[in-house]
Amino acid sequence: MPTRPEQPPPELLYLLAGDEEDFIAASADLLPADIAEAMNDLPPEGAARVVQALPFHRAVQLFDEPELERRGEIFESLPDERAIPLIEAMSSDQQVELFRELREADRARMLHVLDAPTREVLKLLMSYPPHSAGGIMTTEFLSVPSTWNAAQVVRHIHEVGSAKETVYAIYIVDEKDRRLVRVISLREVIAAGPETSVLAIGDTRKPITTTPLTHREDVARLISKYNLLAIPVMDDGGHILGIVTVDDIIDAIMSETTEDVQKFGGMEALDQPYMEISIAAMVKKRAGWLCALFLGEMLTATAMGYFEHEISKAVVLALFIPLIISSGGNSGSQATSLIIRALALREVTVRDWWRVALREIPSGVALGVILGAIGLCRILLWQQLGWYDYGIHHVLVALTVAVALVGVVLFGSLAGSMLPFALRKIGFDPASASAPFVATLVDVTGLVIYFTVGLIILRGTLL
Amino acid sequence: MPTRPEQPPPELLYLLAGDEEDFIAASADLLPADIAEAMNDLPPEGAARVVQALPFHRAVQLFDEPELERRGEIFESLPDERAIPLIEAMSSDQQVELFRELREADRARMLHVLDAPTREVLKLLMSYPPHSAGGIMTTEFLSVPSTWNAAQVVRHIHEVGSAKETVYAIYIVDEKDRRLVRVISLREVIAAGPETSVLAIGDTRKPITTTPLTHREDVARLISKYNLLAIPVMDDGGHILGIVTVDDIIDAIMSETTEDVQKFGGMEALDQPYMEISIAAMVKKRAGWLCALFLGEMLTATAMGYFEHEISKAVVLALFIPLIISSGGNSGSQATSLIIRALALREVTVRDWWRVALREIPSGVALGVILGAIGLCRILLWQQLGWYDYGIHHVLVALTVAVALVGVVLFGSLAGSMLPFALRKIGFDPASASAPFVATLVDVTGLVIYFTVGLIILRGTLL
């Protein structure tokens, strides 16, 4: 088994007892991500004091670090003479992320005082949705004219490399119209001779690109499939607007996973770390779906109302209600989790719904027969051993439970697997098909199946 | 809203109607990942015929592509004179992955016929668990002696670069004992002057490294936190065994997410794409947990048995059983998904359980009060409007439901949030705390809470 060490508390925590000077002295040897982590335990005003005391280039590194939480609040606690050069020196994708966290008023004020290039880039990037390629891209990419050779590229990187997000993906653009011609890698440039024209280097196939409105999940899929270090984001005219790098995409994948897991748990995505969000905000994110599910589940009370007469005649049937409806919910939850993930990984598309149904029907029957057999044995065994008295018609009761289980588990598997398709079809995120959603759907139908089976099998005896 | 295009069917599909020659001609312009995707629709024997017909270097690229499914089966369909050079030319991390897919007998036979270097590397890498850093690392990293300068490094990359997994992370090792001294990037090498000693380049801080037994999830966390392109895997003596690159880690994160979602849905991880796994294998993966949950849920029948007398006296109480227990399950499912994810992201650790409990208690009470109020109104409204007759004690019945809801939702939130901690504490994966698991846990307790509240409120009237 691979080891999974529990993360030790940040070694820096003890520093927080001292003042900013102590913090800065002790952090000199640390990587920006570690400083950011330690700063996350400081109140925003304390963190702002540290940022003011840090050397400028280290403050920029820190603000460029996505690990730093509450960047907006810290930034708003800084005086303008520190804040403005700081945001101007940040990389553009991080500028935008910070900008999105600022209060509306601060944002408008900043747009006035920032230098023109920063302002223009910010306006462009802010025009794209936060979860799109345009919303997470950076404009600091390395492009060279198609007339250059390998030696010129290396010299250029020597000079301007440190200002670029990555120098490993090199974008060759047409000298006249600046359209993207080719993407080559620094590895290929170095493997070629110094005099080789950039057009003679590397792969001649059409580069993999994306559009600014492509969802970050789909950008992640491209980067992952083609093992890219960065992907260019193109306008309609074939010019590069910016690039999305692999480290941004890892952060994006992590956030998407968190969203998906929370949605599958039956709630809105928190969008904030669990320990940081206020209890009121968390209750709000949870209450919406919980109430919706509750209203849906009220139909069970209505359904039960229709069978009140049967229950009063055969109370023994009521005993198995939770067992039967939960089995349907559980098999539905399994099917939903399988299909949500298969859709996310593009293993299946909406068109495949009937192929999925053809797999879920035999699976549901098989699982239902297994549970039905266990249920049947359980009731007959308890009766035989004298642990419980299910009455003189206990064999028929057991049979009712077993047959109902087959029906309910089959329905659960089918409903659970079809729900994500149905949601996608009507324009919703299939990941909204949460386990509780499926369970609710199956509970109502499960009751109807159970009592219908009961009415058929027990007519003339118990009912 | 970012756009989310449905993936078009692979343009290559039409090719599959033709023979191998057509396929190869048409695939000349395609990237390996796309060829792999098209091959996934061929039967293994057909795919093996394509591999035999492809130029050797393209066959190697294809087999180095994690997108290629059923690599083991295709490989086993190849004749030895094609198979052996192919595996020997693959990169070591992909060799191991392929090797793990082979039948035991083929594996043993291969170890005999492969060349000595390949055999040694395979033996080393196969000794680590598949989900550990050692199990996914590659041995083709670029190391240079600490006596070199920048120009020597660039010349070295020019010569051997194409055989390395990445040339962007350069590992400086001590000339005598081969221990890792420093990690520098190719960007830093190029930014430095050609005569600069490698020891004078880049960051002087201790490199971020990992051990071979570290779980791939923790390796992913390091790569993501420090924005690395690769991380060295070290032995106890300070020597590099191999490296894990960022594209391997993206694949690993995707697989871990799939596993987590499927586990949260209440089943074993499939470990295969949904459309590919046989129905029998899928039923097996699902039946285990489904039966375990069913056995747990049987306790509801036992619990209901204890209250059979109460139910027969007040059948009206039975009507709300599904509503009440499902509300507990839903709030529990929310809490579990939040905590599983917070633990995975290290936002909370096992030590924080009481801090989580202190947040879940007020949240659970708030959510319970909301649902309780809705439930109370629903019953009184239906009674007022004459839609259903809950009897003369309907106010007390409504009160019982409302109070029970507060208790059940509170218990659900608390149990759901504590379950992942409890599992971690006793050595299990907290991600085993699935939505159905929590629902089952809460169903039994929910019934006891409901009937206990009923006995208190309705004593002397209905009960």
Interface residues (C-beta under 8 A of the other chain):
Chain A: M1 P2 T3 R4 P5 E6 Q7 D29 L30 L31 A33 E67 Y128 P129 H131 S132 A133 G135 V154 I157 H158 G161 S162 V167 Y168 L186 R187 I190 A191 R205 I208 T211 L213 T214 H215 R216 E217 D218 A220 I223 S224 K225 Y226 N227 L229 V246 D247 I249 I250 D251 I253 M254 T257 T258 D260 V261 Q262 F264 G265 G266 M267 L270 P273 Y274 M275 I279 M282 V283 R286 A287 W289 L290 C291 L293 F294 L295 E297 M298 T300 A301 M304 G305 E308 I311 S312 V315 V316 A318 L319 F320 I321 P322 L323 I325 S326 S327 G329 N330 S331 S333 Q334 A335 T336 S337 L338 I339 I340 R341 A342 L345 R346 E347 V348 T349 V350 D352 R355 V356 R359 P362 S363 A366 L367 I370 L371 I374 G375 R378 Y388 V409 S434 A435 P436 A439 T440 D443 L447
Chain B: M1 P2 T3 R4 P5 E6 Q7 D29 L30 L31 A33 E67 Y128 P129 H131 S132 A133 G135 V154 I157 H158 G161 S162 V167 Y168 L186 R187 I190 A191 R205 I208 T211 L213 T214 H215 R216 E217 D218 A220 I223 S224 K225 Y226 N227 L229 V246 D247 I249 I250 D251 I253 M254 T257 T258 D260 V261 Q262 F264 G265 G266 M267 L270 P273 Y274 M275 I279 M282 V283 R286 A287 W289 L290 C291 L293 F294 L295 E297 M298 T300 A301 M304 G305 E308 I311 S312 V315 V316 A318 L319 F320 I321 P322 L323 I325 S326 S327 G329 N330 S331 S333 Q334 A335 T336 S337 L338 I339 I340 R341 A342 L345 R346 E347 V348 T349 V350 D352 R355 V356 R359 P362 S363 A366 L367 I370 L371 I374 G375 R378 Y388 V409 S434 A435 P436 A439 T440 D443 L447
